[in-house]
């Protein structure tokens, strides 16, 4: 049986934090698909240049894929987590900056890029001892539709906005929450309505609304589901 737990959900729903802790509790590996898209975006910017691009403009997709293969951009299992590497260098810290954040949605929206990333993810989990918890936006619907356990995290835009501001160390005041909430709602709409691999829950996914849950509570619920689906 494929030992993969797929955790999907919109931006700032707690996917990566939840997946990482679930993997830790189970003794499994953790793969953050968003880190791979960010690593590919970083490689694109560094090798093809921003070129005065505004958010929403695209690089030629074939050039992006050539950069990805040549450097290469890859995932490396280090202990119990997959880290993103570009040309053999760990880029986990570099990919979290604003420079990458501005363009990652542009790169990730390209169908050819998503196909390349999905293939690399599937290849990366082959042969991993134990199991792998994978988080993203289309893991249960596209990347691992055969995963025995699929969880789709949801939360209101306001709740997600407050969490994101707190993580950034910004004041959680009403105006900032409103602006961040609007931005997340717009991101939700774009992700849900894209033609290729839209954000949606798999038909057999467990829906988990985390609006009123602590991180510990949502982790505990997913771990309990995992122990039911993967006995022993």
C-alpha positions as CSV (number, residue, x, y, z in Angstrom):
1,X,0.0,0.0,0.0
2,X,1.2,3.5,-0.9
3,X,2.2,5.1,2.4
4,X,1.4,8.7,1.6
5,X,-0.7,11.3,3.5
6,X,-1.8,14.1,1.2
7,X,-2.6,17.4,3.0
8,X,-4.0,20.2,0.8
9,X,-5.7,23.5,1.4
10,X,-5.6,27.2,0.6
11,X,-2.8,29.6,1.4
12,X,-2.1,30.1,5.1
13,X,-4.3,27.2,6.2
14,X,-1.5,25.6,8.1
15,X,-0.6,22.9,5.6
16,X,3.1,22.9,6.0
17,X,3.2,23.3,9.8
18,X,0.6,20.6,10.2
19,X,2.2,18.2,7.8
20,X,5.7,18.7,9.4
21,X,4.4,17.9,12.9
22,X,2.2,15.0,11.7
23,X,5.3,13.5,10.0
24,X,7.3,14.0,13.2
25,X,4.7,12.3,15.3
26,X,4.5,9.3,13.0
27,X,8.2,9.0,12.3
28,X,7.6,9.7,8.6
29,X,9.3,12.0,6.1
30,X,7.8,15.4,5.2
31,X,7.7,16.9,1.7
32,X,6.6,20.5,1.2
33,X,5.6,20.9,-2.5
34,X,5.6,24.6,-2.1
35,X,9.3,24.6,-1.4
36,X,10.0,23.0,-4.7
37,X,8.0,25.6,-6.6
38,X,9.8,28.3,-4.7
39,X,13.2,26.7,-5.5
40,X,12.3,26.6,-9.2
41,X,11.3,30.3,-9.0
42,X,14.5,31.3,-7.3
43,X,16.5,29.4,-10.0
44,X,14.5,31.2,-12.7
45,X,15.1,34.6,-11.3
46,X,18.8,34.1,-10.8
47,X,19.4,32.6,-14.2
48,X,16.8,34.3,-16.5
49,X,16.6,37.6,-14.6
50,X,13.5,39.5,-13.5
51,X,13.9,41.6,-16.7
52,X,11.6,44.3,-15.5
53,X,8.7,41.8,-15.2
54,X,5.7,42.7,-13.2
55,X,3.8,40.1,-11.2
56,X,1.7,38.1,-13.6
57,X,4.2,38.2,-16.5
58,X,5.8,35.0,-17.6
59,X,9.2,33.7,-18.6
60,X,9.3,31.2,-21.6
61,X,8.4,27.9,-19.9
62,X,10.9,25.9,-21.9
63,X,13.7,28.1,-20.6
64,X,12.5,27.5,-17.0
65,X,12.5,23.7,-17.4
66,X,16.0,23.8,-19.1
67,X,17.3,25.7,-16.1
68,X,15.7,23.2,-13.7
69,X,17.3,20.3,-15.4
70,X,20.7,21.9,-16.0
71,X,21.4,23.1,-12.5
72,X,19.5,21.0,-11.3
73,X,16.6,21.9,-9.1
74,X,15.8,18.9,-6.9
75,X,14.5,17.6,-3.6
76,X,17.0,15.8,-1.3
77,X,15.9,13.7,1.7
78,X,17.9,15.0,4.7
79,X,16.9,13.1,7.8
80,X,13.1,13.1,7.9
81,X,12.4,16.0,5.6
82,X,13.0,16.8,1.9
83,X,15.0,20.0,1.4
84,X,15.1,22.0,-1.8
85,X,18.4,22.3,-3.6
86,X,19.6,24.4,-6.5
87,X,22.9,23.4,-8.1
88,X,23.6,21.4,-5.0
89,X,23.0,24.3,-2.6
90,X,20.4,24.1,0.2
91,X,18.0,27.1,-0.6
92,X,15.5,26.5,2.2
93,X,16.2,30.0,3.6
94,X,16.6,31.9,0.4
95,X,13.3,30.8,-1.1
96,X,11.3,32.4,1.7
97,X,12.1,36.0,0.8
98,X,9.9,38.5,-0.9
99,X,11.9,38.3,-4.1
100,X,10.7,34.7,-4.6
101,X,7.2,35.3,-3.2
102,X,6.5,38.0,-5.8
103,X,6.8,35.5,-8.7
104,X,6.2,32.0,-7.4
105,X,2.5,32.1,-8.3
106,X,3.4,33.0,-11.9
107,X,5.8,30.1,-12.2
108,X,3.5,27.6,-10.4
109,X,0.6,28.4,-12.6
110,X,2.3,27.1,-15.8
111,X,0.9,23.6,-16.6
112,X,4.3,22.4,-17.9
113,X,6.0,23.5,-14.7
114,X,3.3,21.7,-12.6
115,X,3.8,18.5,-14.6
116,X,7.6,18.7,-14.0
117,X,7.2,19.3,-10.3
118,X,4.6,16.5,-9.9
119,X,6.9,14.0,-11.6
120,X,9.8,15.0,-9.4
121,X,7.6,14.7,-6.3
122,X,6.4,11.2,-7.2
123,X,10.0,10.1,-8.0
124,X,11.3,11.6,-4.7
125,X,9.0,9.5,-2.5
126,X,9.9,6.2,-4.2
127,X,11.8,3.9,-1.9
128,X,11.4,6.1,1.2
129,X,11.3,3.9,4.3
130,X,8.1,4.3,6.4
131,X,5.9,6.9,4.8
132,X,5.7,10.4,3.5
133,X,3.4,13.3,4.4
134,X,3.1,15.7,1.4
135,X,1.4,19.1,1.5
136,X,0.4,21.4,-1.2
137,X,-2.7,22.5,-3.2
138,X,-3.2,19.5,-5.6
139,X,-1.5,16.6,-3.8
140,X,-4.7,14.6,-3.2
141,X,-6.3,15.4,-6.6
142,X,-3.3,15.3,-9.0
143,X,0.0,14.3,-7.5
144,X,-1.1,11.3,-5.3
145,X,-4.8,10.7,-6.1
146,X,-4.3,7.1,-4.8
147,X,-3.1,8.2,-1.4
148,X,-5.0,6.3,1.3
149,X,-5.4,9.4,3.5
150,X,-6.2,12.8,2.0
151,X,-6.9,15.8,4.3
152,X,-8.2,19.2,3.1
153,X,-7.6,22.0,5.6
154,X,-9.9,25.0,5.5
155,X,-10.2,28.2,7.6
156,X,-11.9,31.5,7.1
157,X,-9.8,34.2,5.4
158,X,-9.8,36.3,8.5
159,X,-8.4,33.4,10.6
160,X,-5.7,32.7,8.0
161,X,-4.9,36.4,7.8
162,X,-4.4,36.6,11.6
163,X,-2.1,33.6,11.5
164,X,0.0,35.0,8.7
165,X,0.4,38.4,10.3
166,X,1.4,36.7,13.6
167,X,4.0,34.5,11.8
168,X,5.5,37.7,10.2
169,X,5.7,39.4,13.5
170,X,3.3,42.1,12.3
171,X,0.7,43.8,14.5
172,X,-2.7,42.0,14.2
173,X,-4.9,45.1,13.9
174,X,-8.2,45.3,12.1
175,X,-6.9,47.1,9.0
176,X,-4.0,44.8,8.4
177,X,-6.3,41.7,8.9
178,X,-8.8,43.1,6.4
179,X,-6.1,43.8,3.8
180,X,-4.4,40.4,4.3
181,X,-7.8,38.6,4.3
182,X,-8.7,40.3,1.0
183,X,-5.4,39.2,-0.5
184,X,-5.9,35.6,0.6
185,X,-9.5,35.6,-0.8
186,X,-8.1,36.8,-4.1
187,X,-5.5,34.1,-4.0
188,X,-8.1,31.5,-3.2
189,X,-10.2,32.6,-6.2
190,X,-7.2,32.4,-8.5
191,X,-6.1,29.0,-7.3
192,X,-9.6,27.6,-7.4
193,X,-10.4,28.8,-10.9
194,X,-7.2,28.1,-12.8
195,X,-7.7,25.7,-15.7
196,X,-4.9,23.3,-14.8
197,X,-5.0,21.5,-11.4
198,X,-7.3,23.9,-9.6
199,X,-7.4,24.0,-5.8
200,X,-10.2,21.7,-4.6
201,X,-10.7,18.9,-2.2
202,X,-10.5,15.4,-3.5
203,X,-13.9,13.6,-3.4
204,X,-12.6,11.2,-0.7
205,X,-10.7,13.9,1.3
206,X,-11.4,14.5,5.0
207,X,-12.4,18.2,5.4
208,X,-10.9,19.8,8.5
209,X,-12.0,23.3,9.3
210,X,-9.1,24.7,11.5
211,X,-10.7,28.2,12.1
212,X,-11.2,27.5,15.8
213,X,-8.5,24.9,16.2
214,X,-5.0,25.3,17.6
215,X,-2.1,23.8,15.7
216,X,-1.8,21.0,18.3
217,X,-5.5,20.1,17.9
218,X,-5.4,19.9,14.1
219,X,-2.2,17.8,14.2
220,X,-3.8,15.5,16.8
221,X,-6.8,14.9,14.5
222,X,-4.7,14.1,11.4
223,X,-2.5,11.8,13.4
224,X,-5.5,9.9,14.7
225,X,-6.8,9.6,11.1
226,X,-3.4,8.3,10.0
227,X,-3.3,5.7,12.7
228,X,-6.7,4.5,11.6
229,X,-5.7,4.3,7.9
230,X,-2.2,2.9,8.5
231,X,-2.5,0.4,11.3
232,X,0.7,-0.9,12.7
